[in-house]
């Protein structure tokens, strides 16, 4: 064991924790700060992101907001402070202000200041230079020029990296517009607009108020009221003093009259004021437009005069349409008796009038009767003409000019209608002894009436009168004359005659219009005839074929007159039991058709149906009985 000992000196070093005067430090991003810019009181300081451990941050690293931790590093021993210094770092932004308009106009009348400059951010300061200089107080009055805006962050004190240039122009307003009339009248018929207000300048816009408000579109319809005008400014710099114009939109006075054509008597010496209108204060012209008003005592002539309301000349409505009144003079010789029907019909009421009558009428009529009117105070009369041919209506009266005069009108009275007659028969081919019906129709075709019409309906010798009836008038069974008291226009009446067909005689029935009042001028259709052709076929519908010599055969009188006849007999079930052409009253009830019973067998007692065709299309049908 050695007795010599080694002596070693050990030094343990712990550098002191660095210090700073600012535990929280602020930097502006515009200065591009690095870790080396963090303020501490010592040198040889290294920085970490953590309070313990970690990797040192390069001093050239860009600063970001956050906490940094510093230690002193001994250059000899490389020892670091065991306790690190904490520094909180804030890196503030450096915003540049922005604007919607880099060239801004201001109206001098609005007293703009630097606070009036439009920018999108707050806390903007303005300078005369892009760099340096002193901020201009915001209350300073604006003048034209270029100004530069800068933002200072109130928390970090960071300023804009660059300043915003804005060009300012101070604009002076146009002078207040002028006009030749501060009160202006317009006419509603001209549909005036705001643009029609008279001013001496162009580009004038109008408001409803002396200040403020919204400009009225130029196409807006004018209304009575006060309007305020300024010269429009593209830079929104209007003169605060507006032109005041009072507007009256007038409705033109309209002149009306009960008669646009007026007739005067020359003897009354009529003047302009004699023309009748419904309004007062009317002025008259000889033309529809323009011209000079006529004096009220201007004598009238036969022409058209035009009236306007007097106030039209003072309220801006002179262009309103004037009322035209045609003036003429009474000429009694040209005023005829007028009528509702120039070709009157007999018995039909026709009205006659005199247009210029006034009083004291005296109406007279030839070939007619007054049915209404026609009195001393009546300018009209209604006449029923008594008969066809000439007629006359006259009137004596005092006319509108107080002149006694007489007028007459000759007329030619016509029937205006035509009597027609038709004659029909219910059965043109009856059997002897059969009753048939004749129908006679008389028609009044047209507009006039007839009275006391007599129609002859004389039955010929082949008929025996049974009965008669009419829808109008009476038929005399003895004279066989039909009297019709009245037959109005468009009316029809009917005569019905029932007669029995006799075995011999004349079978043509003729009906004729014998007479009428007035006489029917067209007699070609005043008679109508119908001819009956009797058929001599008498069927005995019961026989007894029992060979006793009495009523053994089916008998039809006059069947021999129709050699082309055909007889068919059916039982009650519709089955044919007998058929024969050229029947000669020789059937004894024996079947000649096989089917229901055998051909040649006697038909049993019973009821059967017969059909007889006589060759000219005439068919007789009926029932017959066979009795055994």
Secondary structure, 3 states (H helix, E strand, C coil): CCCCCCCCCCCCCCCCCCCCCCCEEEEEHHHCCEHHHCCCCCCCEEEECCCCCCCCECCCCECCCEEEEEEEECCCCCCECCCCEEEEEEEECCCCCCCCCCEEEEEHHHCCEHHHCCCCCCCEEEECCCCCCCCECCCCECCCEEEEEEEECCCCCCECCCCEEEEEEEECCCCCCCCCCCEEEEEHHHCCEHHHCCCCCCCEEEECCCCCCCCECCCCECCCEEEEEEECCCCCCCCCCCEEEEEEEECCCCCCCCCCEEEECHHHCCEHHHCCCCCCCEEEECCCCCCCCCCCCCECCCCEEEEEEHHHHCCCCCCCCCEEEEEEECCHHHCCEEECCCCCECCCEEEEEECCEEEEEEEEEECEEEEEECCCCCCEEEEEECCCEEEEEEEEEEECCCCEEEEEEEEEEECCEEEEEEEEECCCCCECCCEEEEEEEEEEEECCCEEEEEEEEECCCCEEEEEEEECCCEEECCCCEEEEEEECCCCEEEEEEEEEECCCCCCEEEEEEEEEECCCCCHHHCEEEEECCCECCEECCEECCCCCCCCCCECEECHHHCCCCEEEEECCCCCEEEEEECCCCCECCECCCCCCCCCCCECCCEEEEEEEECCCCCEEEEEEEECC
